[in-house]
Amino acid sequence: MQVLLLEDEPRLGRAVESALLAQGYGVRWARDLVGAREALWELEPDLMVLDVRLPEDPDGGFRFAQEVRQAGYKGSILFLTARDALEDRVLGLDLGGDDYLVKPFHLEELLARVRALLRRQAEMKAGQVRFGALEADLAGRAVYLGGRRVDLSLREFALLEAFLLHPGRVFTPEELAEKVFGHGEKVGAVKVYVHYLRQKLYPEVVRTVPGGYRLGDEP
């Protein structure tokens, strides 16, 4: 699962980033709205954790949430803010937020809320994705080829899921390294796991194309 964190305060940003990474999430930390916009379309996060008050805009987190919802973002949004007035909470939820956590907070509570929101995302994704004779159960992390189950590792499944959810899209190796494998992963890992998928499924499942990789031909 991928998380976009928008937080301008360095100490809090580092603490939240470290806590999320320790739970196994991929994290992109943006310090301002420009960085958040860039990260959003590169990462396509499952969850955004947004500080409301930013140096460039006291309502920046609210405005960003409204902007991305209008653009079609379907992931979850959790607001972080020192503003605890009822009208602020209502406004945040009305603008597309799913949860609202008032500063100061304990990291344990933040992580619990993140888990709850991501569970909800997983439930929304639940179901079968079919690609010819290839079938993936996204909730159960199970893959079948011609009715026969194929055992994939967590990373292999995450890579396959990215392609199945975005058929026709060309992913650069750098995008896959961060989107699928998370913070700090090397681009070389992408080539290795593409090779594993081709071995376990069939050679044409992932195509190497100019600029990177895309979902290949149906089996």
Phi, psi and omega per residue, in radians:
M1 nan 2.442 -3.070
Q2 -1.935 2.386 -3.090
V3 -2.171 2.291 3.003
L4 -1.770 2.111 3.118
L5 -1.878 2.150 3.057
L6 -1.956 1.868 -3.094
E7 -2.687 2.162 -3.071
D8 -1.562 -0.302 -3.093
E9 -1.447 2.011 -2.996
P10 -1.014 -0.790 -3.070
R11 -1.113 -0.816 3.141
L12 -1.169 -0.725 3.126
G13 -1.031 -0.776 3.124
R14 -1.104 -0.721 -3.115
A15 -1.129 -0.786 -3.135
V16 -1.180 -0.764 3.113
E17 -1.010 -0.825 -3.123
S18 -1.087 -0.717 -3.135
A19 -1.126 -0.718 3.139
L20 -1.210 -0.730 3.107
L21 -1.080 -0.669 -3.138
A22 -1.119 -0.412 3.109
Q23 -1.532 -0.022 3.088
G24 1.636 0.142 3.123
Y25 -1.466 2.601 2.931
G26 -1.401 2.380 -3.042
V27 -2.295 2.331 2.936
R28 -2.064 2.059 -3.107
W29 -1.735 2.042 3.081
A30 -1.866 2.416 -3.113
R31 -1.652 -0.239 -3.114
D32 -2.641 3.096 -3.066
L33 -1.183 -0.608 3.108
V34 -1.064 -0.836 3.122
G35 -1.132 -0.625 3.136
A36 -1.154 -0.723 3.135
R37 -1.127 -0.720 3.123
E38 -1.121 -0.785 -3.089
A39 -1.170 -0.608 -3.074
L40 -1.006 -0.869 -3.050
W41 -1.389 -0.362 3.053
E42 -1.378 -0.702 -2.985
L43 -1.608 -0.581 -3.006
E44 0.857 1.105 -3.002
P45 -1.202 2.665 3.020
D46 -1.352 -0.466 -3.096
L47 -2.526 2.460 2.996
M48 -2.049 2.280 3.055
V49 -1.896 1.933 -2.942
L50 -2.043 2.135 2.913
D51 -1.216 2.410 -3.110
V52 -1.381 -0.855 -3.055
R53 -1.587 2.103 -3.133
L54 -2.156 2.720 -3.112
P55 -0.965 -0.632 -3.078
E56 -1.491 -0.212 -3.074
D57 -2.862 2.061 3.140
P58 -1.120 -0.312 3.070
D59 -2.023 0.463 -3.018
G60 -1.014 -0.730 -3.139
G61 -1.130 -0.710 3.081
F62 -1.077 -0.813 -3.091
R63 -1.147 -0.662 3.132
F64 -1.140 -0.733 3.120
A65 -1.065 -0.793 3.119
Q66 -1.071 -0.721 -3.131
E67 -1.078 -0.823 -3.066
V68 -1.289 -0.564 3.074
R69 -1.122 -0.743 3.130
Q70 -1.134 -0.477 3.123
A71 -1.455 -0.077 3.068
G72 1.827 0.171 3.132
Y73 -1.133 2.261 -3.058
K74 -1.906 -0.067 -3.124
G75 -1.284 -3.118 -3.130
S76 -1.545 2.671 3.133
I77 -2.275 2.215 3.072
L78 -2.071 2.130 3.129
F79 -1.575 2.464 2.985
L80 -2.034 2.224 -3.123
T81 -2.859 2.689 3.035
A82 -1.474 -0.122 -3.103
R83 -1.484 1.928 -3.036
D84 -1.902 0.191 3.135
A85 -1.171 2.558 -3.118
L86 -0.999 -0.714 -3.099
E87 -1.125 -0.558 3.097
D88 -1.203 -0.721 3.122
R89 -1.101 -0.795 3.132
V90 -1.075 -0.763 3.134
L91 -1.053 -0.803 -3.130
G92 -1.042 -0.749 3.136
L93 -1.215 -0.673 3.130
D94 -1.150 -0.514 -3.116
L95 -1.454 0.004 3.061
G96 2.105 0.019 3.114
G97 -1.278 2.679 3.097
D98 -1.859 -0.374 -3.138
D99 -2.740 2.893 -2.964
Y100 -2.580 2.037 -3.107
L101 -2.083 2.175 -3.052
V102 -1.547 2.342 3.047
K103 -1.388 2.585 -0.137
P104 -1.304 2.693 -3.125
F105 -2.444 2.835 3.051
H106 -1.544 2.437 -3.141
L107 -1.038 -0.545 3.133
E108 -1.085 -0.675 3.115
E109 -1.221 -0.706 3.096
L110 -1.016 -0.819 -3.105
L111 -1.126 -0.639 3.107
A112 -1.124 -0.716 3.118
R113 -1.184 -0.674 3.083
V114 -1.068 -0.795 3.130
R115 -1.043 -0.750 -3.130
A116 -1.100 -0.767 -3.127
L117 -1.169 -0.672 -3.138
L118 -1.267 -0.534 3.021
R119 -1.077 -0.720 3.123
R120 -1.099 -0.708 3.103
Q121 -1.088 -0.727 -3.138
A122 -1.103 -0.678 3.121
E123 -1.141 -0.636 3.121
M124 -1.161 -0.571 -3.124
K125 -1.430 -0.253 -3.009
A126 -0.971 2.481 3.122
G127 2.437 3.130 -3.083
Q128 -1.720 2.327 3.016
V129 -1.935 2.152 -3.108
R130 -1.944 2.490 3.087
F131 -2.517 1.559 -3.019
G132 1.120 -2.218 3.131
A133 -1.485 0.034 -3.135
L134 -1.678 2.284 -3.136
E135 -2.319 2.342 3.131
A136 -2.174 2.265 3.019
D137 -1.664 1.790 -3.015
L138 -1.179 -0.614 -3.134
A139 -1.282 -0.734 -3.102
G140 -1.534 -0.058 -3.113
R141 0.917 0.848 3.126
A142 -2.135 2.517 -3.114
V143 -2.246 2.376 3.135
Y144 -2.237 2.413 3.088
L145 -2.173 1.979 -3.071
G146 1.057 0.552 3.140
G147 1.501 -0.136 -3.135
R148 -1.733 2.266 -3.119
R149 -1.243 2.399 3.088
V150 -2.053 2.157 -3.122
D151 -1.406 2.117 3.092
L152 -2.071 2.583 3.026
S153 -1.257 2.962 3.129
L154 -1.034 -0.707 -3.128
R155 -1.243 -0.694 3.095
E156 -1.086 -0.752 3.139
F157 -1.142 -0.752 3.141
A158 -1.043 -0.688 3.126
L159 -1.166 -0.816 3.118
L160 -1.077 -0.717 3.141
E161 -1.041 -0.741 3.137
A162 -1.021 -0.756 3.135
F163 -1.203 -0.731 -3.094
L164 -1.171 -0.594 -3.133
L165 -1.397 -0.240 -3.136
H166 -2.328 1.059 -3.128
P167 -1.094 2.354 -3.141
G168 1.618 -0.311 -3.140
R169 -1.394 2.414 3.043
V170 -1.654 2.094 3.097
F171 -1.728 2.319 2.990
T172 -1.302 2.737 3.072
P173 -1.007 -0.629 -3.137
E174 -1.141 -0.721 3.102
E175 -1.075 -0.782 -3.113
L176 -1.179 -0.651 3.136
A177 -1.049 -0.718 -3.123
E178 -1.486 -0.768 -3.058
K179 -1.171 -0.762 -3.028
V180 -1.601 -0.740 -3.004
F181 -1.778 -0.273 3.015
G182 1.629 -3.065 -2.993
H183 -0.964 2.233 2.972
G184 1.451 0.003 -3.112
E185 -1.289 2.620 -3.102
K186 -1.516 2.573 3.127
V187 -1.071 -0.559 -3.139
G188 -1.020 -0.472 3.123
A189 -1.129 -0.548 -3.132
V190 -1.086 -0.836 -3.138
K191 -1.042 -0.702 -3.138
V192 -1.099 -0.806 -3.065
Y193 -1.339 -0.469 2.980
V194 -1.097 -0.736 3.101
H195 -1.065 -0.746 3.124
Y196 -1.063 -0.771 3.132
L197 -1.070 -0.745 -3.138
R198 -1.116 -0.645 3.122
Q199 -1.210 -0.777 -3.036
K200 -1.382 -0.515 -3.095
L201 -1.817 -1.485 3.071
Y202 -2.854 2.692 -2.958
P203 -1.040 -0.535 -3.040
E204 -1.610 0.147 -3.091
V205 -1.114 -0.591 3.062
V206 -2.217 2.255 3.125
R207 -1.747 2.408 2.949
T208 -1.543 2.114 -3.071
V209 -2.278 2.916 3.071
P210 -0.971 2.169 3.136
G211 1.720 -0.229 3.132
G212 2.665 -2.235 -3.064
Y213 -2.340 2.681 3.019
R214 -2.563 2.879 3.041
L215 -1.048 2.399 -3.034
G216 -1.617 -2.402 -3.084
D217 -1.579 2.646 3.090
E218 -1.177 2.522 3.105
P219 -1.294 nan nan
